Amino acid sequence: MRRIANFLLWLGLFGLFLSFAAYSTGTPRFDIGFISVILIAVSAWVLRKPVAPFEPTRRFRTLRKFGVVGRGQENKED
């Protein structure tokens, strides 16, 4: 999710650049600027959260729940 947020941040900054460039030529494009501000706000909302630490125990938990992975682990831990 953080990679998508980084992409949206750069896309929003590029959109602001285009909006300012269009304004300086005399043809203001406020729609591009508005969408860019929304993209930057969404990416900032996602990126403000700290990165979750990696926990190997949480890997493949859905598959473990369905019994596809980790069938022999119960016997080894006992």
PDB file of N, CA, C and O in Angstrom:
ATOM      1  N   MET A   1       0.830  -1.194   0.000  1.00  0.00           N
ATOM      2  CA  MET A   1       0.000   0.000   0.000  1.00  0.00           C
ATOM      3  C   MET A   1       0.874   1.257   0.000  1.00  0.00           C
ATOM      4  O   MET A   1       0.520   2.287  -0.575  1.00  0.00           O
ATOM      5  N   ARG A   2       2.033   1.136   0.668  1.00  0.00           N
ATOM      6  CA  ARG A   2       2.914   2.292   0.721  1.00  0.00           C
ATOM      7  C   ARG A   2       3.505   2.613  -0.652  1.00  0.00           C
ATOM      8  O   ARG A   2       3.748   3.779  -0.967  1.00  0.00           O
ATOM      9  N   ARG A   3       3.737   1.582  -1.471  1.00  0.00           N
ATOM     10  CA  ARG A   3       4.251   1.837  -2.818  1.00  0.00           C
ATOM     11  C   ARG A   3       3.230   2.589  -3.658  1.00  0.00           C
ATOM     12  O   ARG A   3       3.586   3.487  -4.421  1.00  0.00           O
ATOM     13  N   ILE A   4       1.983   2.228  -3.520  1.00  0.00           N
ATOM     14  CA  ILE A   4       0.921   2.931  -4.252  1.00  0.00           C
ATOM     15  C   ILE A   4       0.826   4.370  -3.763  1.00  0.00           C
ATOM     16  O   ILE A   4       0.643   5.287  -4.563  1.00  0.00           O
ATOM     17  N   ALA A   5       0.950   4.573  -2.450  1.00  0.00           N
ATOM     18  CA  ALA A   5       0.885   5.924  -1.895  1.00  0.00           C
ATOM     19  C   ALA A   5       2.061   6.776  -2.379  1.00  0.00           C
ATOM     20  O   ALA A   5       1.890   7.962  -2.660  1.00  0.00           O
ATOM     21  N   ASN A   6       3.251   6.179  -2.478  1.00  0.00           N
ATOM     22  CA  ASN A   6       4.398   6.914  -3.015  1.00  0.00           C
ATOM     23  C   ASN A   6       4.158   7.305  -4.462  1.00  0.00           C
ATOM     24  O   ASN A   6       4.476   8.422  -4.871  1.00  0.00           O
ATOM     25  N   PHE A   7       3.596   6.383  -5.239  1.00  0.00           N
ATOM     26  CA  PHE A   7       3.278   6.694  -6.632  1.00  0.00           C
ATOM     27  C   PHE A   7       2.253   7.826  -6.718  1.00  0.00           C
ATOM     28  O   PHE A   7       2.400   8.737  -7.533  1.00  0.00           O
ATOM     29  N   LEU A   8       1.214   7.771  -5.877  1.00  0.00           N
ATOM     30  CA  LEU A   8       0.197   8.829  -5.890  1.00  0.00           C
ATOM     31  C   LEU A   8       0.783  10.171  -5.473  1.00  0.00           C
ATOM     32  O   LEU A   8       0.379  11.215  -5.984  1.00  0.00           O
ATOM     33  N   LEU A   9       1.733  10.145  -4.547  1.00  0.00           N
ATOM     34  CA  LEU A   9       2.383  11.387  -4.122  1.00  0.00           C
ATOM     35  C   LEU A   9       3.132  12.019  -5.293  1.00  0.00           C
ATOM     36  O   LEU A   9       2.982  13.213  -5.555  1.00  0.00           O
ATOM     37  N   TRP A  10       3.934  11.227  -5.996  1.00  0.00           N
ATOM     38  CA  TRP A  10       4.672  11.756  -7.139  1.00  0.00           C
ATOM     39  C   TRP A  10       3.737  12.178  -8.267  1.00  0.00           C
ATOM     40  O   TRP A  10       3.992  13.168  -8.953  1.00  0.00           O
ATOM     41  N   LEU A  11       2.662  11.433  -8.457  1.00  0.00           N
ATOM     42  CA  LEU A  11       1.681  11.801  -9.480  1.00  0.00           C
ATOM     43  C   LEU A  11       1.006  13.124  -9.121  1.00  0.00           C
ATOM     44  O   LEU A  11       0.775  13.961  -9.993  1.00  0.00           O
ATOM     45  N   GLY A  12       0.693  13.312  -7.856  1.00  0.00           N
ATOM     46  CA  GLY A  12       0.083  14.560  -7.410  1.00  0.00           C
ATOM     47  C   GLY A  12       1.023  15.742  -7.553  1.00  0.00           C
ATOM     48  O   GLY A  12       0.604  16.828  -7.954  1.00  0.00           O
ATOM     49  N   LEU A  13       2.296  15.537  -7.224  1.00  0.00           N
ATOM     50  CA  LEU A  13       3.265  16.623  -7.383  1.00  0.00           C
ATOM     51  C   LEU A  13       3.458  16.991  -8.848  1.00  0.00           C
ATOM     52  O   LEU A  13       3.588  18.167  -9.188  1.00  0.00           O
ATOM     53  N   PHE A  14       3.475  15.982  -9.712  1.00  0.00           N
ATOM     54  CA  PHE A  14       3.571  16.255 -11.145  1.00  0.00           C
ATOM     55  C   PHE A  14       2.328  16.986 -11.647  1.00  0.00           C
ATOM     56  O   PHE A  14       2.425  17.882 -12.486  1.00  0.00           O
ATOM     57  N   GLY A  15       1.166  16.603 -11.133  1.00  0.00           N
ATOM     58  CA  GLY A  15      -0.068  17.284 -11.514  1.00  0.00           C
ATOM     59  C   GLY A  15      -0.076  18.742 -11.074  1.00  0.00           C
ATOM     60  O   GLY A  15      -0.548  19.614 -11.803  1.00  0.00           O
ATOM     61  N   LEU A  16       0.453  19.006  -9.870  1.00  0.00           N
ATOM     62  CA  LEU A  16       0.556  20.406  -9.434  1.00  0.00           C
ATOM     63  C   LEU A  16       1.499  21.197 -10.329  1.00  0.00           C
ATOM     64  O   LEU A  16       1.236  22.352 -10.663  1.00  0.00           O
ATOM     65  N   PHE A  17       2.593  20.564 -10.710  1.00  0.00           N
ATOM     66  CA  PHE A  17       3.507  21.221 -11.645  1.00  0.00           C
ATOM     67  C   PHE A  17       2.799  21.556 -12.953  1.00  0.00           C
ATOM     68  O   PHE A  17       2.937  22.664 -13.471  1.00  0.00           O
ATOM     69  N   LEU A  18       2.043  20.602 -13.484  1.00  0.00           N
ATOM     70  CA  LEU A  18       1.311  20.860 -14.728  1.00  0.00           C
ATOM     71  C   LEU A  18       0.270  21.957 -14.549  1.00  0.00           C
ATOM     72  O   LEU A  18       0.053  22.775 -15.443  1.00  0.00           O
ATOM     73  N   SER A  19      -0.365  21.964 -13.397  1.00  0.00           N
ATOM     74  CA  SER A  19      -1.378  22.984 -13.136  1.00  0.00           C
ATOM     75  C   SER A  19      -0.753  24.380 -13.076  1.00  0.00           C
ATOM     76  O   SER A  19      -1.290  25.335 -13.637  1.00  0.00           O
ATOM     77  N   PHE A  20       0.387  24.484 -12.390  1.00  0.00           N
ATOM     78  CA  PHE A  20       1.067  25.780 -12.318  1.00  0.00           C
ATOM     79  C   PHE A  20       1.620  26.193 -13.684  1.00  0.00           C
ATOM     80  O   PHE A  20       1.604  27.374 -14.033  1.00  0.00           O
ATOM     81  N   ALA A  21       2.103  25.223 -14.449  1.00  0.00           N
ATOM     82  CA  ALA A  21       2.617  25.539 -15.780  1.00  0.00           C
ATOM     83  C   ALA A  21       1.484  26.026 -16.692  1.00  0.00           C
ATOM     84  O   ALA A  21       1.667  26.964 -17.468  1.00  0.00           O
ATOM     85  N   ALA A  22       0.331  25.393 -16.596  1.00  0.00           N
ATOM     86  CA  ALA A  22      -0.813  25.825 -17.412  1.00  0.00           C
ATOM     87  C   ALA A  22      -1.288  27.209 -16.986  1.00  0.00           C
ATOM     88  O   ALA A  22      -1.692  28.020 -17.820  1.00  0.00           O
ATOM     89  N   TYR A  23      -1.237  27.475 -15.676  1.00  0.00           N
ATOM     90  CA  TYR A  23      -1.652  28.791 -15.180  1.00  0.00           C
ATOM     91  C   TYR A  23      -0.709  29.885 -15.666  1.00  0.00           C
ATOM     92  O   TYR A  23      -1.141  30.994 -15.983  1.00  0.00           O
ATOM     93  N   SER A  24       0.582  29.566 -15.724  1.00  0.00           N
ATOM     94  CA  SER A  24       1.553  30.576 -16.143  1.00  0.00           C
ATOM     95  C   SER A  24       1.456  30.888 -17.628  1.00  0.00           C
ATOM     96  O   SER A  24       1.864  31.968 -18.055  1.00  0.00           O
ATOM     97  N   THR A  25       0.926  29.968 -18.421  1.00  0.00           N
ATOM     98  CA  THR A  25       0.750  30.238 -19.847  1.00  0.00           C
ATOM     99  C   THR A  25      -0.545  30.977 -20.145  1.00  0.00           C
ATOM    100  O   THR A  25      -0.753  31.424 -21.273  1.00  0.00           O
ATOM    101  N   GLY A  26      -1.409  31.110 -19.164  1.00  0.00           N
ATOM    102  CA  GLY A  26      -2.634  31.864 -19.362  1.00  0.00           C
ATOM    103  C   GLY A  26      -3.869  30.999 -19.545  1.00  0.00           C
ATOM    104  O   GLY A  26      -4.960  31.527 -19.761  1.00  0.00           O
ATOM    105  N   THR A  27      -3.724  29.705 -19.464  1.00  0.00           N
ATOM    106  CA  THR A  27      -4.879  28.807 -19.556  1.00  0.00           C
ATOM    107  C   THR A  27      -4.968  27.995 -18.265  1.00  0.00           C
ATOM    108  O   THR A  27      -4.482  26.866 -18.202  1.00  0.00           O
ATOM    109  N   PRO A  28      -5.583  28.569 -17.248  1.00  0.00           N
ATOM    110  CA  PRO A  28      -5.612  27.863 -15.951  1.00  0.00           C
ATOM    111  C   PRO A  28      -6.417  26.572 -16.006  1.00  0.00           C
ATOM    112  O   PRO A  28      -7.509  26.530 -16.572  1.00  0.00           O
ATOM    113  N   ARG A  29      -5.864  25.524 -15.411  1.00  0.00           N
ATOM    114  CA  ARG A  29      -6.526  24.220 -15.320  1.00  0.00           C
ATOM    115  C   ARG A  29      -6.662  23.879 -13.837  1.00  0.00           C
ATOM    116  O   ARG A  29      -5.808  23.208 -13.258  1.00  0.00           O
ATOM    117  N   PHE A  30      -7.740  24.348 -13.242  1.00  0.00           N
ATOM    118  CA  PHE A  30      -7.953  24.125 -11.819  1.00  0.00           C
ATOM    119  C   PHE A  30      -8.381  22.696 -11.516  1.00  0.00           C
ATOM    120  O   PHE A  30      -8.226  22.228 -10.388  1.00  0.00           O
ATOM    121  N   ASP A  31      -8.917  22.000 -12.512  1.00  0.00           N
ATOM    122  CA  ASP A  31      -9.303  20.610 -12.284  1.00  0.00           C
ATOM    123  C   ASP A  31      -8.086  19.725 -12.028  1.00  0.00           C
ATOM    124  O   ASP A  31      -8.124  18.844 -11.168  1.00  0.00           O
ATOM    125  N   ILE A  32      -7.007  19.958 -12.775  1.00  0.00           N
ATOM    126  CA  ILE A  32      -5.781  19.181 -12.553  1.00  0.00           C
ATOM    127  C   ILE A  32      -5.215  19.492 -11.178  1.00  0.00           C
ATOM    128  O   ILE A  32      -4.761  18.590 -10.475  1.00  0.00           O
ATOM    129  N   GLY A  33      -5.237  20.753 -10.792  1.00  0.00           N
ATOM    130  CA  GLY A  33      -4.734  21.137  -9.471  1.00  0.00           C
ATOM    131  C   GLY A  33      -5.563  20.549  -8.348  1.00  0.00           C
ATOM    132  O   GLY A  33      -5.016  20.125  -7.330  1.00  0.00           O
ATOM    133  N   PHE A  34      -6.871  20.517  -8.518  1.00  0.00           N
ATOM    134  CA  PHE A  34      -7.751  19.966  -7.492  1.00  0.00           C
ATOM    135  C   PHE A  34      -7.537  18.468  -7.326  1.00  0.00           C
ATOM    136  O   PHE A  34      -7.454  17.973  -6.201  1.00  0.00           O
ATOM    137  N   ILE A  35      -7.447  17.747  -8.431  1.00  0.00           N
ATOM    138  CA  ILE A  35      -7.212  16.307  -8.372  1.00  0.00           C
ATOM    139  C   ILE A  35      -5.839  16.019  -7.777  1.00  0.00           C
ATOM    140  O   ILE A  35      -5.672  15.051  -7.035  1.00  0.00           O
ATOM    141  N   SER A  36      -4.857  16.856  -8.101  1.00  0.00           N
ATOM    142  CA  SER A  36      -3.515  16.667  -7.554  1.00  0.00           C
ATOM    143  C   SER A  36      -3.497  16.844  -6.050  1.00  0.00           C
ATOM    144  O   SER A  36      -2.824  16.094  -5.344  1.00  0.00           O
ATOM    145  N   VAL A  37      -4.222  17.819  -5.556  1.00  0.00           N
ATOM    146  CA  VAL A  37      -4.292  18.036  -4.112  1.00  0.00           C
ATOM    147  C   VAL A  37      -4.956  16.851  -3.429  1.00  0.00           C
ATOM    148  O   VAL A  37      -4.535  16.445  -2.346  1.00  0.00           O
ATOM    149  N   ILE A  38      -5.977  16.298  -4.042  1.00  0.00           N
ATOM    150  CA  ILE A  38      -6.635  15.109  -3.477  1.00  0.00           C
ATOM    151  C   ILE A  38      -5.671  13.925  -3.452  1.00  0.00           C
ATOM    152  O   ILE A  38      -5.608  13.204  -2.456  1.00  0.00           O
ATOM    153  N   LEU A  39      -4.918  13.714  -4.537  1.00  0.00           N
ATOM    154  CA  LEU A  39      -3.948  12.618  -4.575  1.00  0.00           C
ATOM    155  C   LEU A  39      -2.874  12.778  -3.502  1.00  0.00           C
ATOM    156  O   LEU A  39      -2.485  11.802  -2.860  1.00  0.00           O
ATOM    157  N   ILE A  40      -2.401  13.988  -3.311  1.00  0.00           N
ATOM    158  CA  ILE A  40      -1.385  14.231  -2.286  1.00  0.00           C
ATOM    159  C   ILE A  40      -1.962  13.999  -0.904  1.00  0.00           C
ATOM    160  O   ILE A  40      -1.274  13.452  -0.042  1.00  0.00           O
ATOM    161  N   ALA A  41      -3.202  14.398  -0.665  1.00  0.00           N
ATOM    162  CA  ALA A  41      -3.832  14.189   0.640  1.00  0.00           C
ATOM    163  C   ALA A  41      -4.021  12.706   0.938  1.00  0.00           C
ATOM    164  O   ALA A  41      -3.776  12.261   2.059  1.00  0.00           O
ATOM    165  N   VAL A  42      -4.455  11.943  -0.056  1.00  0.00           N
ATOM    166  CA  VAL A  42      -4.640  10.497   0.147  1.00  0.00           C
ATOM    167  C   VAL A  42      -3.309   9.822   0.423  1.00  0.00           C
ATOM    168  O   VAL A  42      -3.216   8.977   1.314  1.00  0.00           O
ATOM    169  N   SER A  43      -2.283  10.180  -0.323  1.00  0.00           N
ATOM    170  CA  SER A  43      -0.983   9.558  -0.112  1.00  0.00           C
ATOM    171  C   SER A  43      -0.398   9.964   1.240  1.00  0.00           C
ATOM    172  O   SER A  43       0.246   9.144   1.894  1.00  0.00           O
ATOM    173  N   ALA A  44      -0.603  11.189   1.669  1.00  0.00           N
ATOM    174  CA  ALA A  44      -0.113  11.611   2.978  1.00  0.00           C
ATOM    175  C   ALA A  44      -0.849  10.870   4.088  1.00  0.00           C
ATOM    176  O   ALA A  44      -0.254  10.541   5.115  1.00  0.00           O
ATOM    177  N   TRP A  45      -2.136  10.605   3.890  1.00  0.00           N
ATOM    178  CA  TRP A  45      -2.901   9.861   4.890  1.00  0.00           C
ATOM    179  C   TRP A  45      -2.385   8.437   5.039  1.00  0.00           C
ATOM    180  O   TRP A  45      -2.323   7.906   6.148  1.00  0.00           O
ATOM    181  N   VAL A  46      -2.013   7.819   3.919  1.00  0.00           N
ATOM    182  CA  VAL A  46      -1.486   6.457   3.975  1.00  0.00           C
ATOM    183  C   VAL A  46      -0.068   6.444   4.524  1.00  0.00           C
ATOM    184  O   VAL A  46       0.277   5.574   5.324  1.00  0.00           O
ATOM    185  N   LEU A  47       0.754   7.393   4.109  1.00  0.00           N
ATOM    186  CA  LEU A  47       2.160   7.392   4.501  1.00  0.00           C
ATOM    187  C   LEU A  47       2.395   7.879   5.931  1.00  0.00           C
ATOM    188  O   LEU A  47       3.489   7.685   6.462  1.00  0.00           O
ATOM    189  N   ARG A  48       1.424   8.492   6.560  1.00  0.00           N
ATOM    190  CA  ARG A  48       1.626   8.978   7.930  1.00  0.00           C
ATOM    191  C   ARG A  48       1.667   7.841   8.942  1.00  0.00           C
ATOM    192  O   ARG A  48       2.207   8.005  10.036  1.00  0.00           O
ATOM    193  N   LYS A  49       1.110   6.711   8.593  1.00  0.00           N
ATOM    194  CA  LYS A  49       1.113   5.565   9.486  1.00  0.00           C
ATOM    195  C   LYS A  49       2.499   4.927   9.474  1.00  0.00           C
ATOM    196  O   LYS A  49       3.113   4.830   8.412  1.00  0.00           O
ATOM    197  N   PRO A  50       3.007   4.490  10.626  1.00  0.00           N
ATOM    198  CA  PRO A  50       4.324   3.853  10.634  1.00  0.00           C
ATOM    199  C   PRO A  50       4.296   2.500   9.935  1.00  0.00           C
ATOM    200  O   PRO A  50       3.253   1.856   9.822  1.00  0.00           O
ATOM    201  N   VAL A  51       5.457   2.095   9.476  1.00  0.00           N
ATOM    202  CA  VAL A  51       5.576   0.815   8.774  1.00  0.00           C
ATOM    203  C   VAL A  51       5.408  -0.304   9.794  1.00  0.00           C
ATOM    204  O   VAL A  51       6.043  -0.297  10.848  1.00  0.00           O
ATOM    205  N   ALA A  52       4.554  -1.259   9.472  1.00  0.00           N
ATOM    206  CA  ALA A  52       4.324  -2.393  10.361  1.00  0.00           C
ATOM    207  C   ALA A  52       5.543  -3.313  10.326  1.00  0.00           C
ATOM    208  O   ALA A  52       6.034  -3.642   9.246  1.00  0.00           O
ATOM    209  N   PRO A  53       6.033  -3.731  11.486  1.00  0.00           N
ATOM    210  CA  PRO A  53       7.189  -4.630  11.478  1.00  0.00           C
ATOM    211  C   PRO A  53       6.823  -5.989  10.895  1.00  0.00           C
ATOM    212  O   PRO A  53       5.695  -6.462  11.028  1.00  0.00           O
ATOM    213  N   PHE A  54       7.793  -6.594  10.256  1.00  0.00           N
ATOM    214  CA  PHE A  54       7.567  -7.882   9.622  1.00  0.00           C
ATOM    215  C   PHE A  54       7.510  -8.965  10.693  1.00  0.00           C
ATOM    216  O   PHE A  54       8.398  -9.068  11.539  1.00  0.00           O
ATOM    217  N   GLU A  55       6.463  -9.760  10.644  1.00  0.00           N
ATOM    218  CA  GLU A  55       6.306 -10.882  11.564  1.00  0.00           C
ATOM    219  C   GLU A  55       6.138 -12.147  10.740  1.00  0.00           C
ATOM    220  O   GLU A  55       5.125 -12.308  10.058  1.00  0.00           O
ATOM    221  N   PRO A  56       7.124 -13.059  10.792  1.00  0.00           N
ATOM    222  CA  PRO A  56       7.002 -14.272   9.991  1.00  0.00           C
ATOM    223  C   PRO A  56       5.827 -15.150  10.411  1.00  0.00           C
ATOM    224  O   PRO A  56       5.356 -15.959   9.612  1.00  0.00           O
ATOM    225  N   THR A  57       5.347 -15.012  11.632  1.00  0.00           N
ATOM    226  CA  THR A  57       4.223 -15.834  12.077  1.00  0.00           C
ATOM    227  C   THR A  57       2.927 -15.451  11.375  1.00  0.00           C
ATOM    228  O   THR A  57       2.002 -16.260  11.312  1.00  0.00           O
ATOM    229  N   ARG A  58       2.843 -14.243  10.850  1.00  0.00           N
ATOM    230  CA  ARG A  58       1.623 -13.787  10.181  1.00  0.00           C
ATOM    231  C   ARG A  58       1.593 -14.143   8.702  1.00  0.00           C
ATOM    232  O   ARG A  58       0.572 -13.963   8.039  1.00  0.00           O
ATOM    233  N   ARG A  59       2.714 -14.649   8.181  1.00  0.00           N
ATOM    234  CA  ARG A  59       2.741 -15.022   6.769  1.00  0.00           C
ATOM    235  C   ARG A  59       1.839 -16.218   6.530  1.00  0.00           C
ATOM    236  O   ARG A  59       1.810 -17.146   7.338  1.00  0.00           O
ATOM    237  N   PHE A  60       1.129 -16.206   5.464  1.00  0.00           N
ATOM    238  CA  PHE A  60       0.267 -17.295   5.011  1.00  0.00           C
ATOM    239  C   PHE A  60      -0.793 -17.680   6.051  1.00  0.00           C
ATOM    240  O   PHE A  60      -1.176 -18.848   6.123  1.00  0.00           O
ATOM    241  N   ARG A  61      -1.271 -16.731   6.852  1.00  0.00           N
ATOM    242  CA  ARG A  61      -2.248 -17.088   7.887  1.00  0.00           C
ATOM    243  C   ARG A  61      -3.579 -17.534   7.300  1.00  0.00           C
ATOM    244  O   ARG A  61      -4.259 -18.368   7.897  1.00  0.00           O
ATOM    245  N   THR A  62      -3.967 -17.001   6.147  1.00  0.00           N
ATOM    246  CA  THR A  62      -5.204 -17.444   5.516  1.00  0.00           C
ATOM    247  C   THR A  62      -5.071 -18.884   5.039  1.00  0.00           C
ATOM    248  O   THR A  62      -5.999 -19.681   5.172  1.00  0.00           O
ATOM    249  N   LEU A  63      -3.910 -19.208   4.484  1.00  0.00           N
ATOM    250  CA  LEU A  63      -3.700 -20.580   4.029  1.00  0.00           C
ATOM    251  C   LEU A  63      -3.646 -21.542   5.207  1.00  0.00           C
ATOM    252  O   LEU A  63      -4.111 -22.677   5.099  1.00  0.00           O
ATOM    253  N   ARG A  64      -3.085 -21.105   6.329  1.00  0.00           N
ATOM    254  CA  ARG A  64      -3.074 -21.954   7.523  1.00  0.00           C
ATOM    255  C   ARG A  64      -4.484 -22.177   8.054  1.00  0.00           C
ATOM    256  O   ARG A  64      -4.823 -23.260   8.532  1.00  0.00           O
ATOM    257  N   LYS A  65      -5.290 -21.135   7.959  1.00  0.00           N
ATOM    258  CA  LYS A  65      -6.669 -21.250   8.437  1.00  0.00           C
ATOM    259  C   LYS A  65      -7.441 -22.285   7.631  1.00  0.00           C
ATOM    260  O   LYS A  65      -8.254 -23.029   8.179  1.00  0.00           O
ATOM    261  N   PHE A  66      -7.184 -22.330   6.331  1.00  0.00           N
ATOM    262  CA  PHE A  66      -7.849 -23.305   5.476  1.00  0.00           C
ATOM    263  C   PHE A  66      -7.170 -24.667   5.513  1.00  0.00           C
ATOM    264  O   PHE A  66      -7.700 -25.633   4.965  1.00  0.00           O
ATOM    265  N   GLY A  67      -6.021 -24.759   6.142  1.00  0.00           N
ATOM    266  CA  GLY A  67      -5.326 -26.030   6.272  1.00  0.00           C
ATOM    267  C   GLY A  67      -4.483 -26.407   5.083  1.00  0.00           C
ATOM    268  O   GLY A  67      -4.094 -27.566   4.944  1.00  0.00           O
ATOM    269  N   VAL A  68      -4.193 -25.454   4.219  1.00  0.00           N
ATOM    270  CA  VAL A  68      -3.399 -25.751   3.034  1.00  0.00           C
ATOM    271  C   VAL A  68      -1.911 -25.800   3.377  1.00  0.00           C
ATOM    272  O   VAL A  68      -1.176 -26.634   2.847  1.00  0.00           O
ATOM    273  N   VAL A  69      -1.472 -24.912   4.259  1.00  0.00           N
ATOM    274  CA  VAL A  69      -0.059 -24.811   4.630  1.00  0.00           C
ATOM    275  C   VAL A  69       0.065 -25.078   6.119  1.00  0.00           C
ATOM    276  O   VAL A  69      -0.828 -24.733   6.893  1.00  0.00           O
ATOM    277  N   GLY A  70       1.163 -25.686   6.519  1.00  0.00           N
ATOM    278  CA  GLY A  70       1.446 -25.855   7.932  1.00  0.00           C
ATOM    279  C   GLY A  70       0.716 -27.003   8.589  1.00  0.00           C
ATOM    280  O   GLY A  70       0.395 -26.926   9.775  1.00  0.00           O
ATOM    281  N   ARG A  71       0.448 -28.049   7.863  1.00  0.00           N
ATOM    282  CA  ARG A  71      -0.284 -29.178   8.443  1.00  0.00           C
ATOM    283  C   ARG A  71       0.570 -29.939   9.445  1.00  0.00           C
ATOM    284  O   ARG A  71       0.038 -30.438  10.437  1.00  0.00           O
ATOM    285  N   GLY A  72       1.880 -30.045   9.221  1.00  0.00           N
ATOM    286  CA  GLY A  72       2.730 -30.826  10.115  1.00  0.00           C
ATOM    287  C   GLY A  72       3.320 -30.023  11.245  1.00  0.00           C
ATOM    288  O   GLY A  72       4.041 -30.597  12.062  1.00  0.00           O
ATOM    289  N   GLN A  73       3.064 -28.735  11.349  1.00  0.00           N
ATOM    290  CA  GLN A  73       3.666 -27.918  12.396  1.00  0.00           C
ATOM    291  C   GLN A  73       3.092 -28.199  13.775  1.00  0.00           C
ATOM    292  O   GLN A  73       3.805 -28.047  14.767  1.00  0.00           O
ATOM    293  N   GLU A  74       1.853 -28.596  13.875  1.00  0.00           N
ATOM    294  CA  GLU A  74       1.264 -28.855  15.187  1.00  0.00           C
ATOM    295  C   GLU A  74       1.972 -29.996  15.888  1.00  0.00           C
ATOM    296  O   GLU A  74       2.153 -29.939  17.105  1.00  0.00           O
ATOM    297  N   ASN A  75       2.380 -31.031  15.167  1.00  0.00           N
ATOM    298  CA  ASN A  75       3.051 -32.171  15.758  1.00  0.00           C
ATOM    299  C   ASN A  75       4.481 -31.835  16.171  1.00  0.00           C
ATOM    300  O   ASN A  75       4.981 -32.374  17.158  1.00  0.00           O
ATOM    301  N   LYS A  76       5.137 -30.958  15.434  1.00  0.00           N
ATOM    302  CA  LYS A  76       6.525 -30.615  15.727  1.00  0.00           C
ATOM    303  C   LYS A  76       6.634 -29.722  16.958  1.00  0.00           C
ATOM    304  O   LYS A  76       7.605 -29.831  17.706  1.00  0.00           O
ATOM    305  N   GLU A  77       5.660 -28.842  17.184  1.00  0.00           N
ATOM    306  CA  GLU A  77       5.705 -27.925  18.317  1.00  0.00           C
ATOM    307  C   GLU A  77       5.371 -28.610  19.626  1.00  0.00           C
ATOM    308  O   GLU A  77       5.829 -28.151  20.672  1.00  0.00           O
ATOM    309  N   ASP A  78       4.583 -29.706  19.624  1.00  0.00           N
ATOM    310  CA  ASP A  78       4.167 -30.372  20.872  1.00  0.00           C
ATOM    311  C   ASP A  78       5.250 -31.154  21.495  1.00  0.00           C
ATOM    312  O   ASP A  78       5.046 -31.764  22.544  1.00  0.00           O
TER     313      ASP A  78
END
